[in-house]
């Protein structure tokens, strides 16, 4: 026993030496080696502890899962303690982890070896699989992912020496010192390894991703063993999950497994495997403590997975009660109580350390179908993203699961699969339950379907219905069962093949060329500017700049900004307005003074126009802006390359008066017969008319319009303009038919000066090219318009017009009439 403990201690000492010893660092070891050593030094003591705890699953995969859970619980406890004291940073937290690691290595006796050689090889099989995957693929970074969000946070944790992540995107963050509710313990683990090794987070991302993928594989295999009876069934379930979950290896889940928040999903799956198997609640005090540690670690990673764990408990508990299995329900309840006891302290800490989201981008309603003013359900798009075709077809195989638990060990897994699938749909597509939860969870509601391991349904059906053809008299039954198994296998093959042949990642094409240029541009700028310098640049470059350098942007794009930042929408609008060529210099300088920046970074080398959810870019506009700043005496050029130019505001005060009326502003030449009309979204139509009074189907008609914002500047959520035609009844103008689907939908204001940049009380001219629909009956039509915000995931409303879905809301107003000729 003593020799094993000494060996463990030597392993830890060696790992720390490889990570930081001057001798090893002088060898210039690859970042993958030093980061792996640091992460192993943090995780291995937890694995040794898991191997010593009797009663939990004996498999190596389970030891890996519990090792991560114990290690993350330790890091989470230290992070909270040091955050509350405010006097200790990553160095003290690392010392705590080292001391605890050495204590575990010396004091915890190893469990007596009783597993066969084949079972012991499981660990090396999982490690080898992850290592090969890490070598041949890479986690995805870019402005269309969340990667830079996490990498930048970890970088600033190491720069600011914080034991718990806070919102660090902007130097003037309004909530300095408060926790970003999305960030958690896994970020701290990443920061500890990065700080110990001195490896840049971008360089260490692949290593970190490989460790998270190892946790994912181990937790899936552990859950498969809990859900199904027999090793063959468990391995089939494991393979099916890897192949089918979120599009399989060709999809998104391999690359997004590196997101720190993804670790919460795998810890959640470990919790589900415990309550499904039901063994933990029967054990002694020490295994109960393991569940408490799991609850502590899971909420430490992300609060959302505590909600998912609660839903998983409700699914299984309700199913056991319905099928009159009270003993099993009691065991599940005791397991959930132990998990909740560990989660409660983290929940209390988070409640007092954060506050309700104030970011209007995060608060905007998303992925909702409004049935009435009060009733709503989740849109089908996020459900399809989570389940795909295979997940929806799995519903048809639920009757073939062992609902009543005739096979006690595997029946509870079948019961959870059925209740979780049904329960998820009863939550997200229940018009009464969904509106009650959605105001509190917001966009997180669309992530609930990801918690269902629906791939296990096919594994259960195939392994329990596939068998030899029966004896005479029962041949038809056995053949029927075999037909079911083959049908499930066909669904798996077709679904996996469909996902594998699709172009992945789905949004890679819009990002092609932009990512590489952005990386080079921000690296060049970082060589010239001191760390922490705030730079005014477009939101896409700003996001990459935050993730890859120690510079700070004025704004970052889309939903990557912190939910705690109430200025996120204003940052986006004002940063893009300041970089528009027609903006006056006085206004540009006001924005720079407001956000305490003296540098402008213009990227002129992006290959094409592009637009994300709430950011836009045009190479022509950037080149024009470059010419404008070059002619200003208030700016000095400190860097110029083929792709970008960096300007610095000189020390002289600008006395340039505001410019004349800008090109997009108007003199108010248009009017509307009924006067200005206030449309949905706080926007006012001051005048409009059609360029012609008649046309034929397919003809192009221009709609000339003028707009203003009477109350406040435009937010970061794009505004869409909907145009439709309503046929007037002959001989009676006031009598109208019901509104049809929109003829045309525009992003209001166009690409060159979109609605996002409009200012309060500014009168804006906008001409929209409207094409009369090809298939339309001749007659006189009243052209009507309305507006609607376009969130990250669209909000739609069910209108009773032939049960059609309409993307537009109410608030239609007439602007002119057109005669459609035969």
C-alpha positions in Angstrom: 0.0 0.0 0.0 2.8 2.4 0.9 4.5 1.9 -2.4 1.3 2.8 -4.3 1.0 6.0 -2.3 4.6 6.9 -2.9 4.1 6.2 -6.6 1.1 8.5 -6.7 3.0 11.3 -5.0 5.9 10.9 -7.4 3.4 11.1 -10.3 2.1 14.4 -9.1 5.5 15.8 -8.5 6.6 14.8 -12.0 3.5 16.3 -13.6 4.0 19.6 -11.8 7.7 19.5 -12.7 6.8 19.0 -16.4 4.3 21.8 -16.2 6.5 24.4 -14.6 10.0 23.2 -13.7 12.8 25.4 -15.3 14.5 22.2 -16.6 11.5 21.0 -18.5 10.4 24.5 -19.7 13.9 25.0 -21.1 13.3 22.1 -23.4 10.4 24.0 -25.0 8.0 21.2 -24.7 4.8 21.4 -26.8 1.9 23.1 -25.1 0.0 19.9 -25.4 2.5 18.2 -23.1 2.7 20.8 -20.4 -1.0 21.5 -20.4 -1.8 17.8 -20.2 0.6 17.5 -17.2 -1.1 20.4 -15.4 -4.6 19.2 -16.0 -3.7 15.6 -15.0 -2.2 17.0 -11.8 -5.5 18.6 -11.0 -7.7 15.7 -12.1 -5.8 12.6 -11.0 -6.3 13.0 -7.3 -10.0 13.0 -7.8 -9.8 9.8 -9.9 -7.7 8.1 -7.2 -10.3 9.2 -4.6 -13.1 7.8 -6.8 -11.3 4.5 -7.1 -11.1 4.3 -3.3 -14.7 5.0 -2.6 -16.6 1.7 -2.4 -20.1 1.4 -3.7 -19.9 3.6 -6.8 -19.6 2.0 -10.2 -16.4 -0.1 -10.4 -15.7 0.6 -14.1 -12.7 2.8 -15.1 -15.1 5.1 -17.0 -17.0 5.8 -13.8 -13.8 6.5 -12.0 -12.9 9.1 -14.6 -16.3 10.7 -14.3 -16.2 10.8 -10.5 -12.6 11.9 -10.6 -13.6 15.0 -12.6 -16.5 15.6 -10.3 -14.4 15.4 -7.1 -11.7 17.6 -8.7 -14.2 20.2 -9.9 -15.9 20.3 -6.5 -12.5 21.0 -4.9 -11.7 23.8 -7.4 -15.2 25.2 -7.0 -15.0 25.3 -3.2 -11.6 27.0 -3.3 -12.8 29.4 -5.9 -15.8 30.5 -3.9 -13.8 30.8 -0.7 -11.1 32.9 -2.3 -13.7 35.0 -4.2 -15.5 35.8 -1.0 -12.3 36.8 0.8 -11.0 38.9 -2.1 -7.4 38.5 -0.9 -6.3 35.4 -2.7 -5.9 34.6 -6.4 -5.0 31.7 -8.6 -1.7 31.1 -6.9 -3.4 30.4 -3.6 -6.0 28.2 -5.2 -3.3 26.2 -7.0 -1.5 25.7 -3.7 -4.8 24.4 -2.2 -5.3 22.0 -5.1 -1.7 20.8 -4.8 -2.0 20.2 -1.0 -5.3 18.3 -1.4 -3.8 16.3 -4.3 -0.9 15.2 -2.2 -3.1 14.4 0.8 -5.3 12.2 -1.4 -2.3 10.5 -2.9 -0.9 9.7 0.5 -3.9 9.0 2.6 -6.5 7.4 0.4 -5.9 3.7 0.0 -6.4 2.2 -3.4 -9.3 -0.2 -3.9 -8.3 -3.8 -4.2 -7.9 -4.8 -7.8 -10.6 -7.2 -8.9 -11.4 -6.3 -12.5 -10.1 -8.4 -15.4 -7.5 -7.2 -17.8 -10.0 -6.4 -20.5 -11.9 -4.1 -18.1 -8.7 -2.4 -17.0 -7.9 -1.7 -20.7 -11.1 0.4 -20.9 -9.2 3.4 -19.5 -6.5 3.3 -22.1 -9.1 2.7 -24.9 -10.9 5.9 -23.9 -7.7 7.8 -23.6 -6.4 6.6 -26.9 -9.7 7.4 -28.6 -9.6 11.0 -27.3 -5.9 11.4 -28.1 -6.5 10.3 -31.7 -9.5 12.5 -32.0 -7.5 15.5 -30.7 -4.7 14.8 -33.2 -6.9 14.5 -36.3 -9.4 17.2 -35.5 -9.6 20.5 -33.6 -12.1 22.4 -31.6 -13.7 25.2 -33.6 -12.9 28.8 -33.0 -14.3 31.8 -34.7 -16.7 34.7 -34.6 -19.6 32.3 -35.2 -18.9 30.2 -32.1 -18.6 30.7 -28.4 -14.9 29.7 -28.3 -13.4 33.2 -28.0 -16.0 34.0 -25.3 -14.5 31.3 -23.1 -10.9 31.8 -24.1 -11.0 35.5 -23.5 -12.5 35.0 -20.0 -9.8 32.5 -19.1 -7.1 34.9 -20.3 -8.4 37.7 -18.2 -8.7 35.5 -15.2 -5.0 34.8 -15.4 -4.2 38.5 -16.1 -6.3 39.8 -13.2 -5.4 36.8 -11.0 -9.0 36.0 -10.1 -10.0 32.7 -8.5 -13.5 32.9 -10.0 -14.4 34.3 -13.5 -16.1 37.7 -13.7 -17.3 39.7 -16.7 -14.0 40.9 -18.3 -15.0 41.9 -21.8 -14.8 45.7 -21.3 -12.6 48.0 -19.3 -15.6 50.0 -18.3 -17.8 47.1 -17.4 -20.8 48.3 -15.4 -20.8 45.4 -13.0 -17.2 45.1 -12.0 -16.5 42.3 -9.7 -19.9 40.5 -10.2 -19.9 37.0 -11.6 -21.0 36.3 -15.1 -23.8 33.7 -14.6 -22.6 31.7 -17.6 -19.1 31.1 -16.3 -18.1 28.6 -13.7 -15.6 26.2 -12.2 -14.4 24.7 -15.5 -13.1 28.1 -16.5 -11.1 28.2 -13.3 -9.6 24.8 -13.9 -8.6 25.9 -17.4 -7.1 29.1 -15.9 -5.2 27.1 -13.2 -3.6 24.9 -15.9 -2.8 27.9 -18.1 -1.4 29.9 -15.2 0.7 27.0 -14.0 2.2 26.3 -17.4 2.3 29.8 -18.9 0.6 28.4 -22.0 -1.6 30.8 -23.8 -5.3 29.8 -23.6 -5.6 29.6 -27.4 -2.6 27.2 -27.5 -4.0 25.2 -24.6 -7.5 25.0 -26.0 -7.0 21.7 -27.8 -5.6 20.1 -24.7 -8.4 21.4 -22.6 -10.9 20.2 -25.2 -9.4 16.7 -25.2 -9.9 16.4 -21.4 -13.5 17.6 -21.7 -14.0 15.0 -24.5 -12.6 12.3 -22.2 -15.1 13.3 -19.6 -17.9 13.2 -22.2 -17.0 9.7 -23.4 -16.6 8.4 -19.9 -19.9 9.8 -18.7 -21.8 8.5 -21.8 -20.4 5.0 -21.2 -21.2 5.1 -17.5 -24.7 6.2 -18.3 -25.1 3.5 -20.9 -24.3 0.9 -18.3 -26.8 2.3 -15.9 -29.6 2.4 -18.6 -29.0 -1.0 -20.2 -28.3 -4.5 -19.1 -25.1 -6.1 -20.2 -21.8 -4.9 -21.6 -22.8 -5.5 -25.2 -25.9 -3.3 -24.8 -23.9 -0.6 -23.0 -21.2 -0.4 -25.7 -23.9 -0.3 -28.5 -25.5 2.5 -26.6 -22.2 4.3 -26.3 -21.4 4.0 -30.0 -24.9 5.1 -31.0 -24.7 8.2 -28.7 -21.3 9.2 -30.2 -22.6 8.7 -33.7 -26.0 10.4 -33.3 -25.8 13.1 -30.6 -25.9 16.5 -32.2 -25.0 15.2 -35.6 -22.3 12.8 -34.4 -18.6 13.3 -35.2 -19.5 15.2 -38.4 -21.7 17.6 -36.3 -21.2 20.1 -33.6 -20.9 18.2 -30.4 -17.2 17.1 -30.8 -16.1 20.7 -31.3 -18.4 22.2 -28.7 -17.4 19.6 -26.1 -14.5 21.9 -25.4 -16.7 24.7 -24.1 -16.3 24.8 -20.4 -20.1 24.8 -19.9 -20.4 21.6 -21.8 -18.8 19.8 -18.8 -22.1 20.5 -16.9 -23.9 18.3 -19.4 -21.6 15.3 -18.8 -21.9 15.8 -15.0 -25.6 15.9 -15.4 -25.5 12.6 -17.3 -23.5 11.1 -14.5 -26.2 12.2 -12.0 -28.8 10.6 -14.2 -26.9 7.4 -14.3 -26.9 7.3 -10.5 -30.6 7.9 -10.0 -31.5 5.5 -12.8 -29.4 2.7 -11.3 -30.7 3.6 -7.8 -27.7 2.0 -6.0 -26.2 5.2 -4.5 -29.1 5.9 -2.1 -28.6 2.5 -0.5 -25.0 3.0 0.4 -23.2 4.2 3.5 -22.2 7.8 4.4 -19.2 8.1 2.1 -21.0 7.4 -1.2 -23.7 9.8 -0.2 -21.0 12.4 0.1 -20.0 11.5 -3.5 -23.5 12.6 -4.6 -23.2 15.8 -2.6 -19.8 16.5 -4.2 -21.4 15.9 -7.6 -24.2 18.4 -6.9 -21.6 21.0 -5.8 -19.5 20.4 -8.9 -22.4 20.5 -11.4 -23.8 23.8 -10.2 -20.2 25.1 -9.9 -19.8 24.5 -13.7 -23.1 26.2 -14.7 -26.4 26.9 -12.9 -28.5 25.6 -15.8 -27.4 22.0 -15.2 -28.9 22.1 -11.8 -32.2 22.8 -13.5 -31.7 19.9 -15.8 -30.9 17.6 -12.9 -34.2 18.7 -11.2 -36.1 17.9 -14.4 -34.4 14.5 -14.7 -35.4 13.7 -11.2 -39.0 14.7 -11.8 -39.2 12.6 -15.0 -38.0 9.5 -13.3 -39.8 10.1 -10.0 -43.2 10.6 -11.8 -42.7 7.5 -14.0 -41.9 5.3 -11.0 -45.0 6.6 -9.1 -47.2 6.1 -12.2 -46.1 2.5 -12.5 -46.5 1.9 -8.8 -42.8 1.3 -8.0 -42.8 3.2 -4.7 -39.5 1.7 -3.4 -37.7 2.8 -6.5 -39.2 6.3 -6.2 -38.0 6.6 -2.6 -34.4 5.7 -3.7 -34.5 8.3 -6.4 -35.8 10.9 -4.0 -33.0 10.2 -1.5 -30.4 10.4 -4.3 -31.9 13.7 -5.5 -31.9 15.1 -2.0 -28.2 14.3 -1.6 -27.4 15.9 -4.9 -29.5 19.0 -3.9 -27.7 19.3 -0.6 -24.4 19.7 -2.5 -25.9 22.1 -5.1 -27.6 24.4 -2.5 -24.5 26.2 -1.2 -23.4 27.0 -4.8 -26.9 28.2 -5.7 -27.0 30.5 -2.6 -23.5 31.9 -3.4 -24.5 32.5 -7.0 -27.7 34.2 -6.0 -25.9 36.8 -3.9 -22.8 37.1 -6.2 -24.8 37.8 -9.4 -28.0 39.6 -10.3 -30.8 39.4 -12.8 -29.5 39.8 -16.4 -29.5 43.4 -17.6 -28.3 42.8 -21.2 -31.2 43.6 -23.6 -29.8 41.2 -26.1 -30.1 38.3 -23.7 -33.5 39.5 -22.4 -35.1 39.6 -25.8 -37.6 36.8 -26.4 -36.2 34.1 -28.6 -37.4 30.9 -30.4 -41.0 31.3 -29.3 -44.3 30.7 -31.1 -47.0 33.0 -29.6 -50.3 31.3 -29.8 -52.1 34.1 -28.1 -51.1 37.1 -26.0 -50.6 34.8 -23.0 -50.1 31.3 -24.4 -46.8 30.3 -26.2 -44.6 27.3 -26.9 -41.0 26.7 -28.0 -40.4 27.1 -31.7 -39.7 23.9 -33.6 -36.2 25.0 -34.8 -34.2 24.5 -31.5 -36.1 21.2 -30.9 -35.0 20.0 -34.3 -31.4 21.1 -33.6 -31.4 19.2 -30.4 -33.2 16.0 -31.5 -32.8 15.9 -35.2 -34.7 13.5 -37.3 -33.5 10.5 -35.3 -34.6 12.0 -32.0 -38.1 12.6 -33.3 -38.4 9.1 -34.8 -37.3 7.7 -31.4 -40.7 8.7 -30.1 -42.3 6.0 -32.3 -40.1 3.4 -30.6 -41.1 4.3 -27.1 -43.9 1.6 -26.9 -41.3 -1.1 -27.3 -39.3 -0.1 -24.2 -39.7 -1.8 -20.8 -42.0 0.7 -19.2 -43.2 -1.5 -16.4 -39.8 -2.7 -15.4 -40.1 -6.4 -15.9 -36.3 -6.3 -16.2 -35.6 -4.4 -12.9 -32.0 -3.4 -13.7 -32.7 -2.1 -17.2 -36.3 -1.2 -16.8 -35.6 1.9 -14.9 -33.4 3.2 -17.7 -36.2 2.5 -20.2 -38.6 4.3 -18.0 -36.4 7.4 -17.8 -35.9 7.4 -21.6 -39.6 7.4 -22.1 -40.5 9.9 -19.4 -37.7 12.3 -20.3 -38.7 12.3 -24.0 -42.3 12.8 -23.2 -41.7 15.2 -20.4 -39.4 17.4 -22.5 -42.1 17.8 -25.1 -44.7 18.4 -22.4 -42.6 21.3 -21.1 -41.4 23.0 -24.3 -44.7 22.5 -26.3 -47.1 23.0 -23.4 -48.8 26.4 -23.9 -49.4 26.7 -20.2 -46.1 25.4 -18.6 -43.8 27.1 -21.2 -45.1 30.7 -20.6 -44.6 30.1 -16.8 -41.0 29.1 -17.1 -39.8 31.2 -20.1 -39.8 34.6 -18.4 -37.4 33.2 -15.8 -35.1 31.1 -18.1 -35.3 33.1 -21.3 -33.2 31.7 -24.1 -32.1 28.7 -21.9 -35.5 27.1 -22.6 -34.3 26.1 -26.0 -31.5 24.1 -24.4 -33.7 21.8 -22.4 -34.1 19.2 -25.2 -30.3 18.6 -25.3 -30.6 16.8 -21.9 -32.4 13.8 -23.3 -30.1 10.8 -24.3 -32.5 9.7 -27.0 -29.8 7.6 -28.8 -30.1 5.1 -26.0 -33.7 4.4 -27.1 -32.4 2.8 -30.3 -29.8 0.8 -28.3 -32.5 -0.5 -26.0 -34.8 -1.5 -28.8 -32.1 -3.2 -30.8 -30.5 -5.1 -28.0 -33.9 -6.3 -26.5 -35.7 -7.1 -29.6 -32.9 -8.6 -31.7 -32.8 -12.3 -31.1 -33.1 -15.7 -32.8 -36.3 -16.7 -34.6 -38.5 -18.5 -32.1 -39.9 -21.9 -32.1 -42.9 -22.9 -34.2 -46.0 -21.2 -32.9 -44.1 -18.1 -31.8 -42.2 -17.5 -35.1 -44.4 -14.5 -36.0 -43.8 -12.8 -32.7 -40.0 -13.3 -32.8 -39.9 -12.1 -36.4 -41.9 -9.1 -35.5 -39.5 -8.2 -32.7 -36.6 -8.7 -35.1 -38.4 -6.4 -37.6 -38.5 -3.7 -35.0 -34.8 -4.1 -34.3 -34.0 -3.8 -38.0 -36.2 -0.8 -38.3 -34.4 0.9 -35.5 -31.1 0.0 -37.1 -32.3 1.5 -40.4 -33.2 4.7 -38.7 -29.7 4.9 -37.1 -27.9 4.3 -40.4 -30.0 6.7 -42.3 -29.8 9.4 -39.7 -26.1 9.0 -39.1 -25.5 9.0 -42.9 -27.6 12.1 -43.4 -25.6 14.0 -40.7 -22.3 12.7 -42.0 -22.9 13.9 -45.6 -24.0 17.4 -44.6 -21.5 20.2 -44.8 -20.2 20.7 -41.3 -20.0 23.0 -39.4 -23.2 24.4 -40.9 -22.0 28.0 -40.7 -18.4 27.5 -41.8 -18.9 29.0 -45.3 -19.8 32.5 -44.1 -16.7 32.5 -41.8 -14.2 31.4 -44.5 -11.5 33.9 -44.9 -12.6 36.2 -42.2 -11.2 34.1 -39.3 -7.6 33.9 -40.6 -7.5 37.6 -41.4 -8.9 38.6 -38.0 -6.4 36.5 -36.1 -3.5 38.1 -38.0 -4.8 41.6 -37.6 -5.3 41.4 -33.8 -1.9 39.7 -33.4 -0.3 42.7 -35.2 -2.2 45.2 -33.1 -1.3 43.4 -29.8 2.5 43.8 -30.6 2.1 47.6 -30.6 -0.4 48.3 -27.8 0.0 47.7 -24.0 -2.1 45.0 -22.5 -5.5 46.1 -21.4 -5.8 48.9 -24.1 -9.3 49.5 -25.3 -9.7 49.5 -29.1 -12.6 50.7 -31.2 -13.1 48.3 -34.0 -16.0 46.4 -35.7 -17.7 43.8 -33.4 -16.4 40.8 -35.3 -12.8 41.9 -35.0 -13.5 43.0 -31.4 -14.7 39.5 -30.5 -11.6 37.8 -32.0 -9.4 40.5 -30.3 -10.9 39.7 -26.9 -10.3 36.0 -27.4 -6.8 36.0 -28.7 -5.1 39.0 -27.1 -5.0 41.0 -23.8 -6.6 44.0 -25.5 -10.2 45.0 -24.8 -12.8 45.9 -27.5 -15.5 48.5 -27.2 -18.1 46.0 -28.3 -18.4 42.3 -29.2 -21.0 40.8 -31.4 -24.3 39.0 -31.0 -25.0 37.2 -27.7 -21.4 36.8 -26.6 -21.5 39.8 -24.3 -22.2 39.1 -20.7 -25.8 38.9 -19.5 -24.7 41.3 -16.7 -23.7 44.1 -19.1 -26.6 46.6 -19.4 -24.6 48.6 -22.0 -24.1 45.8 -24.5 -26.7 47.1 -27.0 -25.4 50.6 -26.7 -21.8 49.5 -27.2 -22.8 47.7 -30.5 -24.8 50.6 -31.9 -22.4 53.3 -31.0 -19.2 51.5 -32.0 -20.6 50.7 -35.5 -22.0 54.2 -35.8 -18.6 55.7 -34.9 -17.0 53.6 -37.7 -19.4 54.7 -40.4 -17.8 57.1 -42.9 -20.7 59.6 -42.8 -20.6 60.0 -39.1 -19.3 63.4 -38.0 -15.9 63.6 -36.3 -17.5 65.2 -33.2 -19.8 62.2 -32.7 -16.9 59.8 -33.3 -14.8 61.5 -30.7 -17.7 61.5 -28.2 -17.9 57.7 -28.5 -14.2 57.3 -28.1 -14.2 59.5 -25.0 -17.2 57.7 -23.5 -15.5 54.3 -23.7 -12.0 55.7 -22.9 -10.3 54.6 -26.0 -7.7 56.4 -28.2 -7.3 53.7 -30.9 -9.3 52.7 -33.9 -8.6 49.4 -35.7 -10.0 49.2 -39.2 -9.9 46.0 -41.1 -9.9 46.7 -44.8 -9.0 43.2 -46.0 -12.0 41.0 -45.3 -13.0 39.4 -48.5 -16.7 40.3 -48.7 -19.7 41.9 -47.0 -21.1 39.9 -44.2 -23.7 40.4 -41.5 -24.3 38.5 -38.3 -27.2 38.8 -36.0 -26.5 42.4 -34.9 -23.2 43.3 -36.6 -22.3 44.1 -40.2 -19.2 44.8 -42.3 -18.5 46.1 -45.8 -15.0 46.2 -47.3 -16.0 49.2 -49.3 -17.2 51.1 -46.3 -14.1 50.2 -44.3 -11.9 51.6 -47.1 -13.9 54.8 -47.3 -13.6 55.1 -43.5 -9.8 54.6 -43.9 -9.7 57.5 -46.3 -11.7 59.7 -44.0 -9.4 59.1 -41.0 -6.3 59.5 -43.1 -7.4 63.1 -43.9 -8.0 64.0 -40.3 -5.3 65.8 -38.4 -6.5 64.4 -35.1 -5.5 60.8 -35.9 -2.0 59.3 -36.4 -1.4 56.1 -38.3 0.7 53.7 -36.2 0.2 50.5 -38.2 -0.7 49.8 -41.8 -0.7 46.4 -43.5 -2.4 45.0 -46.5 -5.4 43.9 -44.3 -5.8 46.6 -41.6 -4.8 50.0 -40.3 -4.4 51.1 -36.7 -5.0 54.8 -35.8 -4.2 56.6 -32.6 -5.9 59.8 -31.4 -3.3 62.4 -30.9 -3.1 64.7 -27.8 -4.7 67.7 -29.4 -8.3 68.6 -28.6 -10.6 68.4 -31.5 -12.5 71.6 -32.3 -14.2 70.2 -35.4 -17.9 71.2 -35.3 -20.6 68.6 -36.0 -21.0 67.8 -39.7 -23.9 68.9 -41.9 -27.0 66.8 -42.4 -25.9 63.3 -43.1 -26.7 61.4 -46.4 -29.3 59.2 -44.8 -31.1 62.0 -43.0 -33.9 63.7 -44.9 -35.7 67.1 -45.0 -39.1 65.5 -44.4 -40.4 65.7 -47.9 -42.6 62.6 -47.5 -45.9 62.7 -45.7 -48.6 60.2 -44.9 -52.3 61.0 -45.3 -53.2 59.8 -41.8 -50.2 61.4 -40.3 -47.2 59.6 -38.6 -47.9 56.1 -37.5 -46.2 54.4 -34.5 -45.3 50.8 -35.4 -44.3 47.9 -33.2 -40.8 48.1 -31.7 -40.9 51.9 -30.8 -40.4 53.1 -34.4 -42.4 55.8 -36.2 -43.3 55.9 -39.9 -43.4 59.6 -40.8 -44.1 59.3 -44.5 -44.5 56.8 -47.3 -45.6 56.4 -50.9 -45.3 54.0 -53.8 -43.3 55.0 -56.9 -46.2 53.9 -59.2 -49.9 53.5 -58.9 -50.2 50.4 -61.1 -48.3 47.3 -62.2 -48.5 43.7 -63.2 -47.6 40.5 -61.3 -43.8 40.3 -61.1 -43.2 44.0 -61.7 -40.8 46.0 -59.4 -42.4 48.8 -57.4 -40.4 51.1 -55.1 -41.7 51.9 -51.7 -40.3 55.3 -50.6 -40.5 55.9 -46.8 -39.2 58.0 -44.0 -38.7 56.9 -40.4 -37.7 58.2 -37.0 -37.1 56.9 -33.5 -39.2 59.1 -31.2 -38.2 57.6 -27.8 -34.6 56.2 -27.8 -31.7 55.1 -30.0 -32.0 51.8 -31.8 -31.1 48.8 -29.8 -29.0 45.8 -30.9 -31.9 43.7 -32.1 -32.5 44.2 -35.8 -35.8 45.6 -37.0 -37.5 44.1 -39.9 -40.0 45.8 -42.3 -42.9 43.7 -43.5 -44.9 44.7 -46.6 -48.1 43.1 -47.8 -51.0 43.9 -50.1 -54.6 43.6 -49.0 -57.1 43.4 -51.9 -59.9 45.9 -51.6 -63.5 44.8 -52.3 -64.9 46.4 -55.4 -67.1 49.4 -54.8 -66.4 49.6 -51.1 -62.9 50.8 -50.1 -63.3 50.5 -46.3 -64.2 46.8 -46.6 -61.0 44.8 -46.8 -60.1 41.1 -46.9 -57.9 39.6 -44.2 -54.1 40.3 -44.4 -52.2 37.7 -46.4 -48.6 36.6 -45.8 -46.1 39.4 -46.3 -45.1 40.2 -49.9 -41.6 41.1 -48.8 -39.5 41.3 -45.7 -36.6 43.7 -45.4 -33.9 44.4 -42.8 -34.9 47.9 -42.2 -32.4 50.5 -43.5 -30.4 48.2 -45.7 -26.8 47.0 -45.2 -25.0 50.4 -45.6 -26.9 52.1 -42.8 -29.1 49.6 -41.0 -31.6 50.3 -38.3 -29.0 49.4 -35.7 -27.3 52.7 -36.3 -30.3 55.1 -36.3 -30.3 57.8 -33.6 -33.2 59.3 -31.7 -35.2 62.0 -33.5 -33.1 61.5 -36.7 -35.4 61.4 -39.8 -34.2 58.5 -42.0 -35.0 57.9 -45.7 -35.3 54.3 -46.9 -36.4 53.1 -50.3 -37.4 49.4 -50.5 -37.7 47.5 -53.8 -41.0 45.7 -53.7 -41.9 43.1 -56.3 -45.6 42.3 -56.9 -46.1 38.6 -56.3 -46.3 36.5 -59.5 -49.4 34.6 -58.5 -51.9 37.3 -57.5 -55.4 38.1 -58.7 -55.9 41.4 -60.6 -57.5 44.1 -58.6 -56.9 47.1 -56.4 -54.6 46.4 -53.4 -53.9 48.5 -50.4 -50.2 48.2 -49.5 -49.7 47.9 -45.7 -46.5 47.8 -43.6 -45.5 46.8 -40.1 -42.3 46.2 -38.2 -41.0 43.5 -35.9 -37.8 42.8 -34.1 -35.7 39.9 -35.3 -34.1 38.2 -32.4 -31.3 35.6 -32.6 -34.0 32.9 -32.9 -37.1 34.4 -34.5 -40.3 34.9 -32.6 -43.4 33.9 -34.6 -47.1 34.2 -34.0 -49.9 31.9 -35.0 -52.6 33.7 -36.9 -56.0 32.2 -37.8 -55.8 32.8 -41.5 -56.0 29.3 -42.9 -53.8 28.3 -39.9 -50.8 30.0 -41.5 -47.7 30.9 -39.7 -46.8 34.6 -40.0 -43.5 36.0 -39.1 -45.1 39.5 -38.6 -47.0 40.6 -35.7 -49.9 43.0 -35.5 -49.8 46.7 -36.2 -50.3 46.9 -39.9 -50.8 50.4 -41.3 -51.8 51.4 -44.8 -49.4 53.6 -46.9 -50.7 53.6 -50.5 -52.7 51.6 -53.1 -51.6 49.9 -56.3 -53.7 48.6 -59.2 -52.6 45.1 -60.2 -53.3 44.7 -63.9 -54.1 41.4 -65.6 
